[in-house]
Amino acid sequence: MVRLPLTPAEVERGQRLGALLRRARDCRSMLDVALASHISPETLRKIESGRVATPAFPTVAAIAGTLGLSLDAVWAEISRAEHTIEDQPVLPVARHASLVS
């Protein structure tokens, strides 16, 4: 199976997720958080560094639970920049009479 390249928005979202998890981890070691989340330290390192921009939902949920973060708060934080673009009004499409049946 061929995996499509990530969009710039997906890469940016992954970087925001990694930064959020690093801040939430604070002084806890990466090893402690990874083991408590039942993932490998390497996986956590890749997520925090943004190298894994689209981690599986159960992985994010496990890390968030370990760090005491709600999934709503995680989603709000990582999707905040997308909303500034998506919330812009969409202009109506002009239709030509000859194209409408």
C-alpha contacts under 8 A as a table, 3 or more apart, distances in Angstrom:
res1	aa1	res2	aa2	distance
6	L	9	A	7.97
6	L	10	E	5.89
6	L	11	V	6.41
7	T	10	E	5.17
7	T	11	V	6.38
8	P	11	V	5.09
8	P	12	E	6.12
9	A	12	E	5.08
9	A	13	R	6.06
9	A	82	E	7.54
10	E	13	R	5.02
10	E	14	G	6.17
10	E	53	A	6.58
10	E	54	T	7.25
11	V	14	G	5.11
11	V	15	Q	6.34
11	V	50	G	7.46
11	V	53	A	5.51
12	E	15	Q	5.05
12	E	16	R	6.28
12	E	53	A	7.89
13	R	16	R	5.08
13	R	17	L	6.18
13	R	53	A	6.99
13	R	78	I	5.49
13	R	79	S	6.62
14	G	17	L	5.01
14	G	18	G	6.19
14	G	47	I	7.43
14	G	50	G	5.32
14	G	51	R	7.88
14	G	52	V	6.92
14	G	53	A	3.84
14	G	54	T	6.18
14	G	78	I	7.68
15	Q	18	G	5.10
15	Q	19	A	6.20
15	Q	48	E	7.51
15	Q	49	S	6.97
15	Q	50	G	4.58
15	Q	53	A	6.75
16	R	19	A	5.12
16	R	20	L	6.11
16	R	50	G	7.95
16	R	77	E	7.55
16	R	78	I	5.39
17	L	20	L	5.11
17	L	21	L	6.22
17	L	47	I	7.64
17	L	48	E	7.16
17	L	50	G	7.62
17	L	74	V	7.50
17	L	77	E	7.77
17	L	78	I	5.62
18	G	21	L	5.21
18	G	22	R	6.18
18	G	47	I	5.49
18	G	48	E	3.62
18	G	49	S	5.78
18	G	50	G	5.57
19	A	22	R	5.13
19	A	23	R	6.20
19	A	48	E	6.24
19	A	49	S	7.68
20	L	23	R	5.22
20	L	24	A	6.13
20	L	74	V	7.74
20	L	77	E	7.69
20	L	78	I	7.99
21	L	24	A	5.01
21	L	25	R	5.94
21	L	48	E	6.37
21	L	64	A	7.82
22	R	25	R	5.11
22	R	26	D	6.41
22	R	48	E	6.15
23	R	26	D	5.23
24	A	67	L	6.34
24	A	69	L	7.91
25	R	28	R	5.49
25	R	29	S	7.53
25	R	30	M	7.71
25	R	33	V	7.46
25	R	67	L	6.37
28	R	32	D	6.76
28	R	33	V	6.93
29	S	32	D	5.27
29	S	33	V	6.43
30	M	33	V	5.29
30	M	34	A	5.98
30	M	41	P	6.34
30	M	44	L	7.18
30	M	45	R	7.41
31	L	34	A	5.14
31	L	35	L	6.05
31	L	41	P	5.47
32	D	35	L	5.34
32	D	36	A	6.08
33	V	36	A	5.14
33	V	37	S	6.04
33	V	63	I	7.27
33	V	66	T	6.69
33	V	67	L	7.57
34	A	37	S	5.04
34	A	38	H	6.10
34	A	39	I	5.19
34	A	40	S	5.73
34	A	41	P	5.11
34	A	44	L	6.20
34	A	63	I	7.44
35	L	38	H	4.96
35	L	39	I	6.03
35	L	40	S	6.81
35	L	41	P	7.30
36	A	39	I	7.85
36	A	66	T	6.43
37	S	59	T	7.87
37	S	62	A	5.11
37	S	63	I	5.31
37	S	65	G	7.74
37	S	66	T	5.93
38	H	62	A	7.54
39	I	43	T	6.64
39	I	44	L	7.23
39	I	59	T	7.44
40	S	43	T	5.23
40	S	44	L	6.59
41	P	44	L	5.11
41	P	45	R	6.07
42	E	45	R	4.97
42	E	46	K	6.16
43	T	46	K	5.16
43	T	47	I	6.22
44	L	47	I	5.10
44	L	48	E	6.03
45	R	48	E	5.18
45	R	49	S	6.06
46	K	49	S	5.16
46	K	50	G	6.10
46	K	51	R	4.97
46	K	52	V	5.51
47	I	50	G	5.13
47	I	51	R	5.99
47	I	52	V	4.91
47	I	53	A	6.67
47	I	55	P	7.09
48	E	51	R	7.71
49	S	52	V	7.74
50	G	53	A	5.36
52	V	55	P	5.96
55	P	59	T	6.59
55	P	60	V	6.71
56	A	59	T	5.33
56	A	60	V	6.51
57	F	60	V	5.14
57	F	61	A	6.02
58	P	61	A	4.95
58	P	62	A	6.02
59	T	62	A	5.17
59	T	63	I	6.29
60	V	63	I	5.23
60	V	64	A	5.97
61	A	64	A	5.09
61	A	65	G	6.01
61	A	71	L	6.77
62	A	65	G	5.14
62	A	66	T	6.24
63	I	66	T	5.10
63	I	67	L	6.21
64	A	67	L	5.10
64	A	68	G	5.95
64	A	69	L	4.79
64	A	70	S	6.55
64	A	71	L	6.77
64	A	74	V	7.71
65	G	68	G	5.03
65	G	69	L	5.94
65	G	70	S	7.17
66	T	69	L	7.72
69	L	73	A	6.73
69	L	74	V	6.89
70	S	73	A	5.24
70	S	74	V	6.39
71	L	74	V	4.93
71	L	75	W	6.07
72	D	75	W	5.19
72	D	76	A	6.07
73	A	76	A	5.07
73	A	77	E	6.13
74	V	77	E	5.24
74	V	78	I	6.22
75	W	78	I	5.33
75	W	79	S	5.90
76	A	79	S	5.50
76	A	80	R	5.90
77	E	80	R	5.55
78	I	81	A	7.55
79	S	82	E	5.37
79	S	83	H	6.62
80	R	83	H	5.46
80	R	84	T	7.06
81	A	84	T	5.54
81	A	85	I	7.28
82	E	85	I	5.53
82	E	86	E	6.14
83	H	86	E	4.86
83	H	87	D	5.48
84	T	87	D	5.60
84	T	88	Q	6.95
85	I	88	Q	5.71
95	R	99	L	6.98
95	R	100	V	7.13
96	H	99	L	5.39
96	H	100	V	6.67
97	A	100	V	5.38
98	S	101	S	7.59
